[in-house]
Each structure stands twice: as C-alpha cells, then as structure tokens.
C-alpha cells in the first residue's frame, strides 16, 4: 500500500521533530516515550492527541 497524503513519517530526535512540525496528532513507538511527552504537550494545539 501507499502512505496517505495526510500522514507524514519522520525519523530523528523526537524533541526536534515534534518542535519543528507542531503536529495535531503524534503516534510514537519508543522505549521511553515520556521523554517526548513534555515537548509534545508544549507544541501541540489544544485538543491534540498524543499516543504511544
């Protein structure tokens, strides 16, 4: 299959990628996702979704 246009896959340091994109939704597959939670909550708009 193909990746939908509305989905963007990024690889890199989570804090940097999250800060750069300021996404409305984040899905992470990390061994220690809590390291990214603070930055995600800072840059995401109200009502954003953080899933790990």
C-alpha positions in Angstrom: 0.0 0.0 0.0 0.9 3.6 0.0 1.2 6.3 2.7 -1.8 8.6 2.8 -1.1 12.3 2.0 -2.3 13.2 5.4 0.3 11.1 7.1 3.9 12.2 7.4 6.6 9.8 8.7 9.7 11.4 10.2 12.8 9.9 11.7 15.1 11.7 14.1 15.3 13.1 17.6 11.7 13.2 18.8 12.0 16.5 20.6 13.4 18.2 17.4 10.9 16.7 15.0 7.9 17.5 17.3 9.1 21.1 17.8 9.6 21.5 14.0 6.2 20.2 13.0 3.9 21.2 15.8 1.5 18.4 14.9 -2.1 17.9 15.9 -1.6 14.2 16.4 1.5 12.2 17.3 1.9 8.4 17.4 5.2 7.2 18.8 6.9 3.8 19.0 9.6 4.5 21.6 11.0 2.5 24.5 10.8 5.7 26.7 8.0 7.9 25.3 7.7 10.0 28.4 10.9 11.8 27.3 8.9 13.3 24.4 5.7 14.0 26.3 6.7 17.4 27.7 7.8 18.8 24.3 4.7 17.3 22.6 2.3 18.9 25.1 4.1 22.3 24.7 3.8 22.5 20.9 0.6 20.6 20.2 -2.6 22.7 19.9 -5.4 22.3 22.5 -7.2 19.1 21.8 -4.2 17.4 20.2 -3.7 13.7 20.5 -0.5 12.0 21.9 -0.4 8.2 21.5 2.4 5.9 22.4 
